[in-house]
Amino acid sequence: MTGSSPPSPPPSPATASHDDANAPLSEEEIIRQVGARTRYYYADGQFSCAEAMIKAFAEVFAPHRVDSRLITRLATPFNGGFSELQHTCGVLTAGLMSIGLVTGRDQPGDEEAKEQAYTLTQIYHRRYMDAVGTDSCRELLQRWKEQGVEKSLCKAHAQRMSELLARTILQVGFHDLSTDEEE
């Protein structure tokens, strides 16, 4: 794809079009936004797996909490299973960072936020393992290489796991999609 520019990112949740422009997005629309943004940022080498996923979550779930440019910097060492060492999948570790971003504590002693983050982590890890059977980047890449679709499946995996985590967060209910203006 040399010489072509990547497609435009999906609209932000605040500007996404749906039947009633003033109505909040449905849970399915939020899930699609996270998945589409993850896929978009991972496309054409813009970002790698962990960066793409955390950036999508920052923009959709926490635009009022963090600069998505900063969050990608924090995720960079997690790409490729810890800096291409192919250990724990970057999508899984980015998912855990996304959980912290959405519900983690920012004050010492906030045991409720800590427990919410732990609960979401345990649920997401179980669902992740049920979906793919391993948390090893090396094992996933080897499986996909044997199928002849290594990189394309890695990108699809990032999108699917982003959607899985978004669905999990929305189902469990530990989130705050309000913006600073609404508070």
N, C-alpha and C positions, 0 to 999 in steps of 0.2 A: 504494500500500500504506500509505497514511496511517492511523495508528491501530493498525496491527497490528505485533506484535513479530516480529523475525526469528526463524527457526527456531534451535533449539539447535545449537551447534557439534557436529561429529562427536566421538565420545569420543577422549580422548587415546590414543596408542599403548599406554600402560601399562594403560589400563582398557578398551580395546576388547575386545568379546566375540568369542571364537572357540572352537573345540572344546576346546582345552586352555588354561585361563586362565594357566597357568605357562609355556606355550610362547611363544617370540617370534613376532611377527607375520611372516607370509610376505612376500616381496617384493611380491607383488600387493596385499596388504593395506596395506603401507606406501605404495605408489604411490597407491592409492585414498584413503588418509588425506590425503596431501598435496593431491591434486586437490580432494577434498571440502572441506577446510579453506580452500583458496584461494577456491573458489567461494563458500563461506559468508561469508568475510570481505569479499568483493567485493560481495555481495548487499546490497540495500537501502541502499547508500551508507555502510556502516560504514567501509570503507577503499577506497582506489583500487587500481589494478592492482599496482603495485610493492609497496605496503605489504601487501596481502593475500598476495601470493606469499611474500615474505620472512618474514612472520609464520608462515605455514604451515610453511615449512622450519625455522624456529627451534623451533617446537613439536614437530615430528616428528623431526628429525634432530639437534637440539642443545639440548634443554631444559636440560641440565646446563651449558651453556656461556654462555648469554646470556638476558637478560630480553627476552621477545618484545615488550614494550611499548617498550623502548628501540630495538629493531631497526626497528619501524615508523616511529619518528621519523627514523631515518637514511635510510629509503627514501622519505620524503615528497617530496623534490625530484625524484624520478625518475618520479613519476606522470605519465601523459599525455605521455610522450616528452620528459622534462625540463621539468617544471612546466607542462604543457599547451602547450609550444612545438611538440609533435608531431614531435620529432626521433626519436632511437632509442627503440624501444618499451620502455615501463616494465617489461613482463614479461621482456624480454631482459635489461635491466640488473639487475632483481631476481634473475634467474637467476644472473647473474655474482656478485652479492653473496651469494647462497645458496651458491654454490660456495666462496667464501671462508669463509663461516661453517662449512661442513662440513669443508673440507680445507685452508683457508689457513693460512699460518704465523703463529705468535704469538711466535716468537723470531727475532732476527736470525741470519742465516746458515743457516736451516733450508731448504736447497736442495731437499730431498726434498718438503717440503710445497709449496714454490713450484712445482716441476715438476708435482706432482699437480694443483694448481689450474690451471696453464696447460694441461695435457693435457685436463682436464675442460672447461675453457672452450672449447678448440678443437673438441672433439667436440660439445658442446652447441650452439655457434654453427652448426656445419655441419648438425646435425640440425634446428635451428630454421629455418635458411634453406631446407633441403630441404622442410620442412613447410609454410612459408608464403610463401617466395620473396622476402621483404623484411624488413629490420629497422627500417623506417621506420613510426612510428606514423601519420604523415599518410597514407601509402599504404594502410595497413591500414584506417584509418577511412574513407577515400574508397571503397575497394573494398566495405566492408560497407555504407556509406551507399547506394551504387548498388544494393545488394541489398535495401535497406530494413530492415536489421537491425543497424544500427551498434552500439548498446550491448549488445544481447543476445549478439552474436558476440564482442565484446570480452571479456565475462565468460567465455564458453565458451573463448575463446582462452587466457585466463589459466589456466583449469583444465587444458586440454590441454597447455600448455607446462610447467606445474608437474609434471604426470604424466610428460611426456617427460624433464624434467630428473631427477626422482626415479628413473626407470627407468635413465637414463644413469649416475647416481651408483652405483646398485646393481650395474649390469652391470660398470662399470669397477672397482668395489670400493674406491674411496678414501673410506672413511667409517668412523665409529666410532659405533655406536648404543648404546654402553654408557652407563650413568649413573654419577654419582659414587659411588653406593652399591656398584656392581659393581667399581669399581677398587681 
